[in-house]
Amino acid sequence: MDISYILNELGEDRTAYQQAVAPPIVQTSNFCFDSVAAMRHTLHHESSLPFYTRGVNPTVELLCQKVAALEGTEAALAFASGSAAVAAAVMAQLRAGDHVVCVAKPYSWTAKLLSQLLARFGVSSTFVDGRDPAHFEAARQPTTRLFFLESPNSFTFELQDIRAVAALARAHGILTLIDNSCASPLLQQPIALGADLVIHSATKYLGGHSDAVAGIVCGTRAMMEKIFASEFMTLGGVVSPFNAWLVLRGLRTLPLRMERVTRSTEQVVAYLKAHPLVRRVHYPFDEDHPQHALAKTQMTGAGGQFSVELDTDDLPAVESFCNALRRFLLACSWGGHESLIFPACTLYNSANYATTLPFQLIRFYVGLDEPDALIADLEKGFAALRTHAAVAS
Ligand SMILES: *Cc1c(COP(=O)(O)O)cnc(C)c1O
């Protein structure tokens, strides 16, 4: 199935809606039936037929079909957020006494889920430096049920060798889950590398327009049935039909956006890497990145996120650099049209994130802005940094 077929044709049942080219937003909580027999039948197939929108909704279902096809899985389930998707996918596999091995510094709320929420229910977790698969083996216990990967991972974009970790998991009957938000289904295909479940914050690249929060879990039909019957229906963190529709609309242009974002990012990274006031660039597709060779074997591109450490030991200088930028907005999230910075120094008052990140580190996301305009904006940032340094000295 070519990607354009998935995005333009798969699951589009146009005869069911007056040949409309854009699918309807089936904005209903409820579905009704012609007979008791029909109602009974649907109730007993609630994970595949529309009965109530906390279960199956046709607009949401169309989104699930497309994302499952993009990831090469049988099925998918959509959630109200990426975090809801992570929580449901993880919790569905675990009971008290179980153990999880997770890559160090995953997305902050994934870390909190494992280290705090699930710890309250008797699930323990070990966080490992995921750059060496041997660390997963070393952390493995007889009660380990899950390996949780996020490659590249948040803020510093370290990779895990997905093939090696998934093979290790398989050999011990452990499930491999991966948060693939950062790469998108177009730049990395974890199922083909051996992962069992793939999770996305659809808020990011899949939606792509910074107007909807959503999440998706992809896997086998049996696994989706299992999650549906437990966390999906009980916790009820489902995406609204309208937000599912927004993500569907975003998906139409996913290949164009990924291509543009990747190309622009390469240009911006090249500029920053050559800049004397940049100490370090964290971008897996940079040739000098220590995991560049691995990146090439499991990704076809690194997308629009990277981070940079400025060459200063002065926190106010870092802040003056950030404050001078106009085209890069100061904000969290990423994956939309707008370009962004998230300075690590903003994390320092927060208890929920490891403060192991240097304060000079700034996470960048390059959106759909002209790269030349972004580089001109960065020039302003460096001018402010230099002025600050001159005043300070
Ligand atoms: C944003 C993000 C999430 C959480 O997704 P939400 O849609 O914000 O709940 C999870 N993982 C990664 C890598 C993210 O960037």
The ligand as a Gaussian input file, in Angstrom:
#p B3LYP/6-31G(d) Opt

LIG

0 1
 C        3.947000      15.364000      23.463000
 C        4.483000      14.011000      23.690000
 C        3.746000      13.055000      24.383000
 C        2.423000      13.358000      25.020000
 O        1.458000      13.637000      24.073000
 P        0.188000      14.578000      24.375000
 O       -0.566000      14.498000      23.117000
 O        0.738000      15.927000      24.687000
 O       -0.494000      13.996000      25.553000
 C        4.270000      11.789000      24.511000
 N        5.479000      11.485000      23.993000
 C        6.221000      12.380000      23.340000
 C        7.536000      11.980000      22.798000
 C        5.752000      13.673000      23.169000
 O        6.497000      14.578000      22.535000

